[in-house]
Amino acid sequence: MNNMKQMLIMCCTFILLCAGQNVTAQTGKTVQGMLRDKESRIVAGASVQLIAGADTMGTSSSQAGIFTFSPVKAESFKIKVSSLGFEPFEREFTFPAGQEKMIIPSFELQGIANMLEEVVVDGVLTVQVKGDTLEYTTKDLKLRDNALVEDALKRLQGVEVDKDGAVTAQGEQITRVRINGKDFFGGDVKTATQNLPADIINKIQVIDDYGDMANLTGNKTGDAQKILNIEIDPEKNKGYTTTLRAGYGTDNRYQATASAILMRDKMQFSVLGNLNNINAPLFDFNTQGGGARRRIGGGGGPGGGGNFGGSNGITNTGSIGLNYRQDFSDKVTVYGSYSFGHDDNVALSSSLNRYLYPDSTLDRNTESDINTIGNAHRFEANLEWKPSEKDFIKVTPQVSYRQTKTNSFSFSDNLINGTSFNTEDNRLDGVSTSPNVGISALYNRRLNDKGRNIFFNMNISSSGTKDDQDRIIQTLVGDPNNSNMDVDSLYRRTLAELDNKSWNGGATLSYLEPVSQYGKIELSYDYNINTYDNNRKQDAFNADGSALDDPRYVFNRMYDYSFSTHQFGANYNFNNDKIKYAIGLAVQPTLLDGDASIDGTSIAINRSGFNVVPIARFEYKFSRQKNLQLNYSGRANEPSITQIQPFTDNSNPTNIVTGNPDLAAEFQHNLRLRYNSGDFQKGRTFFMVLNGTLTDNKIVSNNLRQTDPALGIVQETSYLNEDGAFNMRGFYHYGQSFKNKVYSLNFMGSVTYNNNPSYTEGSLNKAQNWVLMQGMMFRYLPSENLEINPGVRYSWNHTYNTLNARSVIMQSWAPTLVGSVNITPTIVFGADLSKTFYQGNAFSENPFIINTYVEKRMLKGNRGALRLQAFDLLNEQTNISRTATDILVSDSRVNRLGRYFMVMFTYKLSKFAGGMNPFQEDKGPGGMGRPRM
């Protein structure tokens, strides 16, 4: 541990020394310019060279089209520009006498007709493809004046927003949202999409993000995250927009929300508040900001806390949050957020679990009532500092705290071959707290203008969970073979204390060396350590309060261990206008070391490993609207401490776990192919994604299930390695627009196959699972005053288990219709209808959900709106799901918010310098979504 701390101190000292060294004055002159095309549109990512005699300097134009060279020692030089889709360009320049910095007028590049990346429809840029970024402009979207970002996303081809607000793009879920390149409320997706007004947006970018290291150096490692970046319209960057909303309805339903967004060129400040009982949370406290280093290493993270604001059940919620950004200069930017949320959720659920044994059938039917009350705080700040043209530093502190109180009751009936053998009442009162604190930092230094670069990042974090549980279980036991036998009652009360702490630290060092005009070699080192200190103590009592001396219920377990990795890697990267590829190799020694104390008996844990990780990536651009990407990544997954513990853990008497210290580490091969093609000028898009994963030495469970008169179903689990685990998934989207986007037709579909091995009572089972999905959506949008969106989606899920040659099939049809129309210039009617037909589920519900509203705009400038809305008119809202494993078929149903009527008043005021008030007298109101903040 001391060595780790010394290493981190040395690394931090290295950052400060390098930063201080590079603040000193540089010698030579500076050349700066901008690239545009003939239509005055920015050209980003172009290759730019400065040639002076035998010396050549190279760079790329930024997202703003700007290029910079420094230091330049020659008095005369040539600028040479090349970019796919444009004619080559070059021109000679000479420094004016006595001038140290030359600002070159914008270059106008001549486009090649059939290679253009940008497309103009009715004079407005629609779509750009920029490597890992797909960029949409929103100016030509026909949106109502008070539409939100979520409404704009629903109009973008290849982007979907489900009823709970989750966003997917190109078949993958969006994990983070940024505003002008910076995290907004820690990257919380729904907070941004369901609160920001669409009328302040200029562009929306869908980005495959590989982290800060890739953004700074251009070298991509690991797996990308799909994120959104929302660019604010420059005309709306000075001003404010505020929204106040209040509503009350039947069954005492209420909503009160407020938002204020203030923008002053280099400053942005947002305040959001929310109070309601209609399942409309403001923040997702499970989202963590990007920080300066992606945390590596698994297990031992904060537990408890619950999922705040889930859609299941009925939730009373109150939230408030602040988000701030300030660009103090071109060199220093600070941004961050604080969020607080209080949730009180009541969920009623039913589950039907059927175990199919060779000689019998066991059913466990459970009804539960769970009340969860939680408070959550989250704070994150970011400091970005550019001490010179070649240096970049980022520091990110993060703090969060959760407290959750749980009160639950469940009743279970266990039946053998249809006859009850016991019932169980289970009551739980629990309190959980989870404090977390951490800091991450990075430093990047461009050593020259030819691509030589050094990158360093680090993180330190501490997290924990303290959980106190008071549980009472009462079991009534009968004899399934003799219904006249007296019933026995078994009672036990357990008091459990769980105290789990973890500490994580790590650092990465990367060095890039150019070896040719387009080629670079990267050498890297990555170190990570996770330490865990987990304690669990439990006592048990009889109904009269006397101690229950039973080792199944009374125990004291302690784990104190650490897992560390060193990774050394080297790869070669090639990058020109048409072809990009990387190939390399990394080696990774690992060490798991510590001990466990089981009721006073100490057991040592020591395990070392060595992994070899290949690196391969390829991309080819046929044109700016058509490209192909092929990525391979390999990752080793060490067994968890539970899986390799050299003893049997019966702390949960209904789920007994025996570890296997001889387990080998898994190695996962991931292959991904992505193809994009389209003719955006004609409104046509197509993309396809194929993913495949093969896991060697897959760690699988061996399950032994049996019945116990006092406990019901008891599962004993052990672990072993097994080959043959793999999965494949293909996804496609095709969209076509007609008559300037008045008509749009979109098809999307996916095919997934999973082959998951496992063992039951020592016998191998392979769960072969097929999932097919096909959807079609049509949009008629002649103007912002009328919109009709019919659609349908079909899904088919088939699982075949080889152990008992049994198939489980579930399928569903889900037609939808969403539309709105202006009855008068200030009165709008809207409806959202969806019907789901389930087949193959134990529950008979096929919910038909009807949401509708009528809204009247009023007051000066139509700043006010009075809405009457109806939610779930037929009162059929519910959540149904089915899962199938080797011998288990599980059906579940959870309640959701049902029918209510509400009157809602909204007042909005906006003012922007150089812009117009977004409430125009001649336009109608809008917003199809349920009122949210």
N, C-alpha and C positions, 0 to 999 in steps of 0.2 A: 504493500500500500504506500509506504514511504517513497519507494522508487517511482511509483506512478505520480505522486504529488510533485516530486522533484522534476520529472519529465515535463509535466504541465507548466511548472514555474519557468523552466528553461524555454519552453515553446513561447510562452507569453512574453518573456524577455526578448526573444528573437524577433517577435512582431514589433515591439517598441523600438528596438535598435534599427530594424529595417525601415520603419516608418520615419524615425528621426533622421536617418541617413538620407532619405529621399526627399525630405522637405527642403534640402539645400538647393541653391540655385543651379540651374542647368545652363550649359553653354550651348550656343547655336541659336538658330532662328526657328520660327513656327510658321507652318503653312496650313491653312484651313479652308475648306470649301464645302459645297453642297451639290448633290446630284438630283436632277429632276428629269422628267421626260417632256415631250413636246406639249403635253396637256398640263404642265406645271405640277405634276404629281410626283411625290417623293419616290426615289428609288433606293431601297434599303438592301444591304447585303452584297453590294457590288464589290468586285475586286479592284482596288486602287493602288497604283504604284507611283512612286516618285523616283525618277532616274536622273542622276547627276554624274556624268562620266561613266566610270566603271562601278559606281556605287548605286545600289537599288534598295529602296525602302518600300514595304508593303503593308497594307491595312485593308479594312472593309468599311463601307459606309454604314453608319448606325441606323437605328430604327427611324431617326429623323432625317436620314439621308446625308449626314455630316461625316466628313473624313478629316483627320488631323495628322500632321507629321511634325515631330519635334524630337531632337534638335536637327535642324537642317543647316549644314555648314557651307554648301555651295551657293554662289550668287545666282547662277542660272540652272534651271532644271526643267524636266519634262514630266507632266502628269499623264498617266496612261490608265484608262478605265476599261474594264471588260465585265459584262454581266449577261447571263443567259436571257435571250429575248431582245437584246439591244445590239446595235452595230457598235464595233470597237471605236473608242474615242481617245485621242491624244492631242496635247497642245503644250507648247513651250512657254516658260515664264522667266522673268528676271526680277529680282528684288529691287525695289526703288531704293535710291541712295539713302542710307541712314535709317531704313525701316527694319525693325526686328520681327514684325509679324505681318504676314500677307493674308488678307481675306480675299479669296478668289471668287468672282461672281459665279452664280449657279451654272453648272454645266447642263445643257439640254441634250439628253441621249435620244437617239433615233431608234424607235422600236422596230422589231422584225414582225411583219404582219401576223404570221401564224404561230408566233412564240409568245405573244403578250400574256403576262400574268394577270394584269388588271383588265377589267371589263367595264365598259360604261353602258348603262341602261338608262335611257331618258336623261342623259347627262349626269348620272349619279354613279359613283363607283360602288359596285355591288359586292364582289368577293375577291380576295387575294389569297393565293397559296404561297406561303413563305417558309419553306422547309418544314419545320415541326409546328407551324402556326397556320391556322385557317382563320382569316379575318373577314368579318361581315361589317358593312356599314348599315346604319339603321335609318338614315334619312329618307330612304324610299319605302320604308315599311309603313303600311297604312294602319296606324295606331290611333286610338282615341287619346284625347288630351291628358287624361289622368291615368294612363296605362303605366304599369310597372315594368321593371326589367324582365320579370317572369313572362309577361305578355309578349315582349319582344322576342324572347327566346323561343316561344312557341311558333313564331313565324319563320325561324331559320331552318333551312333544309339540313337534315342530319342531326338535329337537336330535338330532344324530347323532354317534357316536364310532366311527371305523373301527378296524381291527385294529392299526394302528400308533399309535393314541392321538390322531390328529388330530380336532379337534372342529369341526363346522359347525353353524350355527344359521340357519334360514330360508334355506338354500342357500348361505350364505357362511361362509368359514373364520374361526374365532375366532383373533385375532392376539395377544391379551394377556389376562392374568388379574390381577385385583386382589382383595385381601382387605380388606374394610371400606373400599373406595374408594382403597386405596394399592397400588402395584405389589408383587407377591410374587415374589421372585427375578427382578427386572427384567421381570416380566410373562410369564415362561416358562410356557407353557400346560401342557405335560405334567408339569412339575415340580409344579404345584399339583394338577392333576386326578388324578394317579397316586400322590400322597403324602398329601394331606390326608384325614383321616377324615370320612365323611359325617355322623357323629353329632354334630359340633360346629356344623353349619350350620343357620342359620335360613332364609335366602333365597338364591336364585341369580338374578342379573339378567343378561339379555342386552341389551347397550347398543350403539346406534349412536353412537360417540364421535367428535366433531369436534375434540377437543383442548381444552387448558386455556382457550383464549380463548373458545370457545363455552360452556364450563361456567361461566365467570365472568361473561360479558357477555350470554349468551343468543343471540348472533349466530353463525350457522353458516356457515362458508366451507369450500370444498374438499370432498374426499370423506371419508366417515365410515369408521372402522375398527370392525369388529365385535369387542367385547370382552366378557369375563365379569367380573362383580363378585360375590364370595362374601361374604355377611354372616354373621358368627359369631353363634350364639345367645347373647343376653345372659347366660343362665344358665351358659354354658360359657366366659365371658370371665374367669373366675378359676379357674385350675387348670392341669393339664398332661395331656398324652397322649404316651406313648412306645410305640414298636414296635421290636422286635428280631427279625430273621429270618435264618436260616441254612439252607442246603441244599446237598446234594451228589448227583450223579447219574452216569449212564453217560457214556462218552466224556469223563470228567473235567469234566463240567459242574458249575459251582458258582455260588452266590449268597450274599452276605452283605450285609445292609442294616440300617440303623438310622435312626430318626427320633425327634426330641424337639421338642415344641411346648409352650412355656410362655406363659401369658397371665395378666396381672395388671392388669385394668381398662384402664389407658392404656398398657400395655407388652405387646409380643409379641416372642418370641424363638424362632427355629426353627433346628434343626441337622439336616442330612440327609447321610447317607453311603451309599455304594454301591460294591460290588466284585463283578463277575460276568463270565461269558463266555457269557451267553445273550441277547445283543443287547438289554439293558435299560438304556439310558442314563438318567442322572439329570437332566442339563441339556442344553438346546439353546443352544449358544454362538453361534448365528447370530441369536438374539433380542436386540434392543436395547431397553432401557427407554424409557418415554415421554419422560422429561426435561421441561424447561420450554419447549422449542421444538422442533417437528418440523423436522428438517433438510430443506432444499430445495436442489435442485441435484444433478445426476447425474454419474456417472462418477468415476474416479480414487479410489474408495474402497478399503478394505483388500482385498487379494487373498490368495490362498493360504489356508492354515489348514485347508482341507477342511471337510467336513460331519461333525462329530463324532457318533458314535453312530448312523449311518444303519442302516436295517433290512437293507440289502443286505450280503452277505458274512457273515463271522463276526467278532465284535468282543469283545475283552477290554477291559473298561472299569473305571476307578476314579474316583470323584468324591466331593467333599465340598463343602458349602456352608453359609453362615450367612445368616440374614435377621433383621433387627432393626427394630423400630418403637417409638418412645417419644413419647407426647404429654406434653411437659413441663408444658404449661398449655393453656388454651383458645386461646392465641395462638401457641404454638411446637410444631411436630411435626417429628421427624426419623425417617427410615426409609431403609433401603438393604440391600444384600446383597453378599456375596462368594462366588464360585463357582470351583472348580478341577476340571478334568477331564483324565484321561489315557485315550486310546483307542488300541488296536492292532487295526486292521481288515485282514482279508484277503478280497478279493473276486475271484471267478472269473467271467468273463463271456464270452459268445459274441455276435457280431453278424453279420448277413447283410445287406449293402447291395447293392442292385441298381440300376444306372443304365441307363435305357432311352433310348438314342440313336436317332435316326431310322434309322440304317443298321447298328446293332450293339447288343449288350447287354454291359455290363461288370459283373462281380460282384466284390465285395471281401468276403472272409470272414475274420473276425478272432477269434482266441482270446487272452484276456489274463489275466494274474495280477498283481494290484496289492496291495501291502502299504503301508498308510498308518499312521504312528505320530504321534500329535499330543498336545500339551499346551496347555491353554487356561486363562487366568485372566480373570476378569471382575469388576469392582467398580463399583458405582453407589451414590450417596448422594443423598438429597433433604432439603432444609431448607425447611419452609413456615412463614412468619412472618406473623402478623396484628397489626401494630403498633397498629391501631385498628379500629373497626367498619367502616371504609370502605376499608381498605388491605389488600392481600395481596401477599406477596413469596414467590417460590419460586426456589431455587438448586439446580442438579443437576450435580455433577461425575461424569464417567464415564471409566473407564480399562479397557483390555483389552489382552491380549497373547497371541499364538498362535505356536507353533513346530510345524512339520510336517516330517516326514521321509518321503519317498516312494521306494519301490523297486518298479519295475514291469517286466514283460516281456510283449511281445505278439508274436504270429506272424500275419501276413496273407498270404493267397493271392489274387492278382488274376487274373481270368480274362476273356478276350474271347471272346464267343460260346461259352462253355463250356470253352475251352482256356486253361491257365495260361500267362501270359507273364512273371510274376515273383513271387517270394515275398520277404517282408521280416521280419527279426528286429529288434525295437526294444527296447532296454534303457535305462532311465532311473533315475538316482540323483539325488535333489533334496532340498534343504533350504530351507525358507521360514520367515521370521519376519515377524510383523505387529504392531507396536506401535501403539496408538491411545489418544489422550487428548483430552478435551474438557470444556467446561463450558457450561451454558445457564442462563438466568435469565429471570424475568418479574416484572412489577410491574403490579398493577391498582388503580385508584383510583376509587371511586364518588364523584362530585363532588356529587351530591345524591340524594335519595330518589325522584326522579321518573324516573331512568334515565340521567341524564347520567354519562358514564363515559369514562375514559381507560385504555388498555391498552398495555403495552410489553413486548416480549421480545427476547432476543438469544442468540446462540450463537457459540462459537469452538471449533474442533476441528482436530486434526492427526492424520493417519493415514498409514500407509505399508506397503509390502511389499518385503522384500529376498529374492530367490530366486536360488539357485545351482543350475544344472542340468548334469549330466554325462550325455550321451546318446550311445549307440553304435547305429548303424543299419547292418545288413549286408543287402544285396540280392542275390538270385540271379536273373539275367536269362536268359530263354530266348526262342525265336522261336516264337510261336503257329502260324506257318505251316510250321515245320520242326521236328518233335519230335526229330529226330536231331542237331540242331545242338548243339555244346558249350555248356555253361552258364557264363556269366561271373559273377564275384563282385565286387561293389562294396562298399567299406567306407568309413565316415566316422565320426569322433568329433567331437562339438561340445561346447565348454565355454561356457556362457552365464551372464552375470551380469545380473540385472534388479533395478533399484532404482527403485521408484515411490513418490513422496511427494505428498501433497495437503494442502491447508489450506483450511478452510471457515469463513466468518464471515457473519453476517447479523443483521438487526434488523427488527422490525415495530412500527409505531405505529398505534393505532386510536383514534378518537374517536367516541363515541356522543352524539347530541343528541336528546332527545324533542321531537317536534313536535305530538303530540296524546296523548290518553289511551292509545292502543294503538300509535302509530306512532313510529318512530325513524329518524334518518338516521345512517349510519356513513360516516366518511371514514377512509381507511387509506393507509399507505405501507409498502412492504416492499422491503428491500434485501438482496441476496445476492451473495456472491462466492466462487468456487471457483478455487483456483490449483493447478497441477499441475507437477511436475518429474519426468519419467519418462525413465529411461536404460536402454538395452539394448545390451550388448556381447557379441559371440560370436566365438570362434576355432574353427578346425577342423583336424583332424589325420588323416593316413593311418594305415594299420594298423601301419607301422613307427615311428610317432611323429613323423614329419616333418610340417611345416606344410602344410596344404592351402590353396592360394591360389585360392579360388573365391568370387566375390562373392555367390553364393547362400548361402554358409555363413559367410563372414567379413564382419562389418559392425560399425558403431558408430552407434546411433541415439539421439538426444536430443530431448526435447520439453519446452519451458518455456512455459506459456501460462496464461491465466486466463479465466474466463467470469463475467460479472457482469450482474445484472438490477436494474432499478428498477421497481417497480409502484405506480401510483397508482390508487386505487379509490374509488368512492362508490356506496352503495346505500341503498334505503329498505326498512325492515322493519315489517311490521304483524303484531300478535299479540294475539288475544283468545281466548276459551275455545273457539271453534269453528274459526276460520280463522287460519292463519299463512301469510304470504308475504313474499318478498324479491325485489327487482328492482334491478339496478344494472349498472355497467360499470367495467372497469379497463383501463388502458393500461400497456404494459410495454416500454420500450426495453431492448435487450440489446447486449452487446459481448463478442466473443471476440477476444482479442489475445495474441500471443506469437510464438514462432518455433520452428523445427525444424532440427536439424543432422543431415544425412545424410552419413555418411562424410566429415565436414569441410566440407560445403557447407551454408551457412545459408539457410533459406527462411522468409520472414516470413509470419505468419498474422494477418490482421486482418479482422474481419467484424462488422457491426452489423445490428441488426434492430429491428422495432417490431411489437408484437402488441396486438390489441384483444381483451379477454376479457369476454364477457357474464356476468351473474350472474342466476339466476332459480331460485326455490324456492317451492313451494306445498304446503300441507297443510290438509286439511279433516276435521273430526271429525264423523261422523254420530252417534256415541254413544261411550261410553267403551270399547266393545268393537269398534268398527268405525271405521276411518279410512283416508284415502287420502293418499298423499304423491307429489308429482311434483317432481323435481329436475333442473335443467339445469346443467351446468358446462362451461366451455371451457378448454382448456389448450394452450399452444404448446410444442412440443418442438423444441429446436434440434438440428441435426446434431451428431454426435460428432466429435471431432478426427480419428478414423480415417476417417470418411465424407467430410470436406472437405479432407483433407491434399492439397496440390497436387503430389503425386509418387506413384510406385509403391513400395510397401513389400514387398520380397521376403525379409524376415527369416525367414519360414517358407516354404521353397521349395515346399511342397505346398499353400499357401494364400496366394496373391499378391493383395495388396489395392491398388487404385488409387483415390484419393480424387477427389471432384468439388467444387471450390471454388465452383461456381455453384449448389449445392443451396439450395433454399428451406426455411424451417422448416415442420414439420408443424403443423397445427392440428387438435386433436381435440375433437369435439363429443360430449358424453356426456349421455344422457337416461335417467332412471330413474323407474319407476313402481312403487310398493309399495302393496298393499291388504291390510289385516288385517280379519278378521271372525270372530266366534265367539260361542258361547254356552257360556261356561266352566262355568256352573252345570249344564248338561246334558252337560258333557264334550266339547264340539264346538269344534274350532279349524279355521280356514282362513286361509292367507295366500298371496299371489301376488306375485312380483317380476318385472318386465320391465326389461331393460337394453338399450340400443342405443348404439353408438359409430360415428361417421362421421369419417374422417380425410381432410382436404384436404391435398394435396401430400405424400402418404405417401412416406417415403423407402424405396425398395425396392432390392433387389440385382439386378444383371445378372451371371449366372454363366456362365462359360465353363469347361467341364471337358474335360480331355484326358489322355492317358496318356503317361508318360515311362518309358523302360526302367529308369532308376536310381531314380526316385521313386515310380513307380506312378501313382495318380490325382492329378493336379494341378488345383486349382481356382483360377481367376482371377476376382476379384470387383471390380466397380465399382458405382457408385450413381447413381440418378436419382430424380426425383419422379414420382409417378403418382397420379391420382385414382381413386376407385372402391373404396377399401378400407373395409369396414365389417363389423360383427358385431352379432348380436342374440342375446339369451338370455332365455328365460322359465323360471321355476321356480315350482312350487306345492307345497303340503303341505296335506293334509286329514286330520284325526284325529278319531276318535269313541271315547268311552269308554262302557261300559255297566256297570250294577249296581255303582256306587261304585268304578269303575276295576278291577273284577275282570277284565273283558274290554276290550281296546283294539285298535282297528283303525286303521292309518295307511297312507295312500297318499302318495307323493311322486314327482314327475317333473320333467323339464326337457327343453327343446328349444333347441339352439344352432345358429346358422348363421354361418359365417365366410366372407367373400369376400376373399381375400388375393392381390393382384397381385404378380407378380415377372417377371423376364426371364431367359431362357436363350438365350445366343448371339444376343442382340438381339431375340428373339421374345417377345412378351407371353404370359404364362401367368396364368390366374386359377384358383387353387386354391379350389374351392367345397366347403366342408366342412359336413356335417350331423352333429350328435351328438344322439342321443335316449337318454333314460334313463327308466325306469319302475320303481318299487319298491313293494313291499307288505310290511307287517310286521303280525303279529298277536301279541298278548301275553295270556297267561292267568296271572293273579296273584291267586289266592284268599287267600293269606297270604304272610308272609315265609318260610314253610317249603316252598313249592312255586312254581316259575316255569317257564313254557314259552314260548319265543319263536321260532316259525317265521317265515321270511321268504324273499323272492326278489327279485332285482334283474336287470333286463335292460338292456343297453346296445347301441347300434347306431351305428357310426361309418362314414360314407361320405364319401370325398373324390373329386371329379371334377376333373381337370386339363384345361383347354381346349387346352393346347399340343399334346398328343398324344391328346386325346379318350379318356383312360384313367380308369377308376374303380377305386378301392381300397376294399374293404369289410372291416370287422372287427366282429364282434359277440360278445357273451358272455352267458351265463346264469349266475347265481350264487345257488343256493338255500342257505339257512343254517338252522341249528337250534341254539338255545342254551337250556339248561335246567338246573335244579338241584332237588334234593328232599332233605328230611331223612328219612333212613332211621330214625333214632332222634332224640331231642332233642339228642344230641351228636354224631351222625354224619351227614355230608352227602355226597351224590354229585352231581357236576356234569359237564357235557359241552358242548363247543362244536364243532359240525360245519359245514363249509362245502365246497362243491364248485363249481368253476368250469369251464364248458364254453366253450372258445374256438373260433371259426370265422374263417378268413381269415388265420391266422398261419402263418409258416413252421415254427414249432416245434410239435410234436405233443402236448406236455404239457397235460393237463387236471387240475390238482392237486385232490386230495380231502384236506382237512386235518381231522384229528380230534385235538382236545385234550380231555383228561378228567382228573378227579381224584376222590379220596375223602379226606375230612378228618375227624379225630377231635378233639373239644375235650376239654381236660383241665385239671388243676390247680385250685386254689381259685378260685372265681368264673369258671371257664372262661377263665382268662387265657391259657392255652397252647393251641396247635393243632398237631397233627402231620398233615402232608399227604403223600400219595403222588400224584404227578402225572405224566402222560404227555403229551408234546408231539409233534405231527405223527406219529401212530402209524404211518401208511403211508409216511413218509419221502418226501413228494412236494412239499415246500415249495420254491417257486421264484418268480421275478419275471419276467414276460413282458410285452413292450410292442411296439407297432408305430407307426411314423410314416410319412407319405407327403407328399412335396413334388412339385415340377414333374416331374422325371424320376427321382426317387429314391424307392425303397421300402426302409425300414430296419426290420428285426426284431432284437430284442435279448433276451437271457436272462441273468439274473444269479442266482448262488446265494444262498440264504438259509439260516438256521439250520434244520437238519433234526432228525430224530427223536432224542429223549433221554427218559430217565426220571429222576425226581429225588424224593428224600425231603426235605421241608422242615419245619422247626420254627419256629413263630412265637410270640412272647411279647409281650403287650400289657398295658399298665397305664395307667389313666386315673383322674384324680380332679378333680372340679370342685366349687367351693363352691355349695351349693344344688342340685346336680345329682346324678344317680346314676351309679355305675360302669356304663359301657356294656356290660359283660359280665354278662348276667343268666343265672341258672342255668336258667331255663325256655326259653331261646331257643337256636337252633342257630347254627352258624357260617355264614359266607357269603363273598361275594366271588367272582364268576365269572371275573374277569380273571386273566391270568397274574400270579403274584406279582411285584410291582414295588415300588420305593420312590419 
